[in-house]
Amino acid sequence: MKVKVNKDACIGCGACAAICDEIFEINDEGLSEVKVEENSENKEEFVSVKEELQDEVRDAADSCPTGAIEVEEGQEEE
């Protein structure tokens, strides 16, 4: 599974970060973003989610009032 936040749709309500703070955080602009490794330059791309966090990410996506969380199900790329 991979996930990203559509910045144009996010209103910064914080529901995703409250549900799954291992994956989501509120940035300096007050909008949600997916936490990425420090060496990653683009926070707009899909980020892989560990299997043990996938249910929480789905719950966060379902709880987003604007549908800003985009989930891509499927095989992980190796």
SERO-4910 file (N, C-alpha, C, O; in steps of 0.05 Angstrom, whole numbers):
BEGIN
 pado doro    nc1    nc2    nc3   cac1   cac2   cac3    cc1    cc2    cc3    oc1    oc2    oc3
  Met    A     17    -24      0      0      0      0     18     25      0     39     26     12
  Lys    A      8     45    -14     21     71    -14      0     92     -8    -23     88    -13
  Val    A      9    115      2     -9    136     10      3    164      4     28    167      5
  Lys    A    -14    183     -1     -5    211     -3    -28    229      5    -51    220      5
  Val    A    -22    254     10    -43    274     17    -45    294     -6    -25    305    -15
  Asn    A    -69    298    -16    -74    318    -37    -76    345    -23    -95    351     -9
  Lys    A    -55    361    -26    -53    387    -12    -76    406    -20    -84    423     -5
  Asp    A    -86    403    -45   -107    421    -54   -134    415    -40   -151    432    -38
  Ala    A   -137    390    -30   -162    382    -18   -160    384     13   -181    386     26
  Cys    A   -136    383     24   -133    383     53   -141    409     66   -135    431     56
  Ile    A   -156    407     88   -165    431    103   -150    433    130   -155    451    145
  Gly    A   -133    413    136   -118    414    160   -133    407    185   -127    418    207
  Cys    A   -154    391    183   -170    385    207   -154    368    227   -161    369    251
  Gly    A   -135    353    218   -118    337    236   -128    310    243   -116    296    259
  Ala    A   -150    301    232   -161    275    238   -142    253    231   -139    234    246
  Cys    A   -128    255    208   -110    234    200    -87    231    220    -79    209    227
  Ala    A    -75    254    228    -53    253    247    -62    242    274    -46    229    288
  Ala    A    -87    248    282    -97    237    307   -100    207    306    -97    193    326
  Ile    A   -108    197    283   -112    168    279    -86    153    275    -83    131    286
  Cys    A    -68    164    259    -44    150    252    -20    170    251    -11    177    229
  Asp    A    -11    177    274     11    197    275     38    185    267     58    200    264
  Glu    A     39    159    263     64    147    253     68    154    223     90    153    213
  Ile    A     46    160    209     47    166    180     41    195    174     54    207    157
  Phe    A     22    207    188     13    234    181     22    254    202     24    248    226
  Glu    A     28    279    193     34    301    210     23    327    198     18    328    174
  Ile    A     20    347    215     11    373    206     36    390    202     53    392    220
  Asn    A     38    401    178     62    417    171     60    446    181     40    453    194
  Asp    A     80    462    175     81    490    183     58    507    171     52    528    182
  Glu    A     47    497    149     25    512    136     -3    503    148    -23    514    140
  Gly    A     -2    485    167    -27    476    180    -42    455    164    -65    449    169
  Leu    A    -28    443    144    -40    422    128    -26    395    134     -4    394    144
  Ser    A    -41    374    129    -30    347    133    -10    339    111    -13    348     88
  Glu    A      9    323    119     27    311     99     36    284    110     35    279    134
  Val    A     46    268     91     56    242     99     85    245    108    101    259     95
  Lys    A     91    233    130    119    235    140    136    219    121    129    196    113
  Val    A    158    230    113    177    217     95    205    216    107    210    232    126
  Glu    A    222    199     96    249    199    105    262    225     99    255    238     80
  Glu    A    281    233    116    293    260    113    307    264     87    311    287     78
  Asn    A    316    242     74    330    245     49    312    247     25    321    250      2
  Ser    A    286    245     30    266    247      8    261    276      2    257    292     20
  Glu    A    261    283    -23    257    311    -31    228    318    -37    220    342    -35
  Asn    A    211    299    -44    185    305    -54    163    293    -35    160    268    -34
  Lys    A    149    310    -21    128    300     -3    101    298    -18     81    292     -5
  Glu    A    101    302    -44     77    301    -60     72    273    -72     51    267    -82
  Glu    A     92    256    -70     90    229    -83     79    209    -63     79    214    -38
  Phe    A     70    187    -74     60    165    -56     84    154    -40    106    152    -50
  Val    A     78    147    -15     98    136      4     88    109     12     64    105     18
  Ser    A    106     89     13     99     62     21     92     61     51    104     76     67
  Val    A     73     44     58     63     41     85     69     13     94     62     -6     80
  Lys    A     81     10    118     86    -16    130     60    -30    134     39    -18    140
  Glu    A     61    -57    132     36    -73    134     22    -68    161     -3    -68    162
  Glu    A     37    -65    183     24    -62    209     10    -36    212     -6    -32    231
  Leu    A     14    -16    194      1     10    196    -21     13    175    -35     34    175
  Gln    A    -25     -6    158    -44     -3    136    -73      1    145    -87     17    133
  Asp    A    -82    -14    165   -109    -10    175   -114     18    186   -135     30    181
  Glu    A    -94     28    200    -96     56    211    -97     76    188   -112     96    190
  Val    A    -81     72    168    -81     90    145   -108     90    131   -118    111    123
  Arg    A   -119     66    128   -146     64    116   -167     79    133   -184     93    122
  Asp    A   -165     76    159   -183     90    177   -180    120    174   -200    135    174
  Ala    A   -155    129    173   -150    158    169   -162    168    143   -174    189    142
  Ala    A   -158    153    122   -169    161     96   -199    162     97   -211    180     86
  Asp    A   -212    142    110   -241    142    112   -251    165    129   -274    174    125
  Ser    A   -235    174    148   -243    195    166   -238    223    155   -248    243    166
  Cys    A   -223    226    133   -217    252    122   -243    264    110   -255    253     92
  Pro    A   -251    288    121   -276    300    111   -275    310     83   -297    313     70
  Thr    A   -252    313     71   -250    323     44   -239    302     24   -237    308      1
  Gly    A   -233    278     34   -222    258     17   -195    264      7   -187    255    -15
  Ala    A   -179    279     22   -153    287     13   -132    265     14   -111    267      2
  Ile    A   -137    244     29   -118    222     31   -123    202      9   -144    190      7
  Glu    A   -102    199     -8   -104    180    -30    -88    155    -23    -65    156    -17
  Val    A   -102    132    -25    -90    106    -19    -88     90    -44   -108     88    -59
  Glu    A    -65     79    -49    -60     62    -72    -55     34    -61    -33     28    -50
  Glu    A    -75     16    -65    -72    -11    -55    -55    -27    -76    -54    -20    -99
  Gly    A    -43    -48    -66    -28    -65    -85     -2    -74    -74      5    -69    -51
  Gln    A     13    -88    -91     39    -99    -83     59    -76    -78     59    -56    -92
  Glu    A     75    -81    -59     97    -62    -53    119    -66    -74    123    -88    -84
  Glu    A    131    -45    -82    154    -47   -101    178    -54    -85    183    -43    -64
  Glu    A    194    -72    -96    219    -80    -82    242    -64    -93    265    -67    -84
***
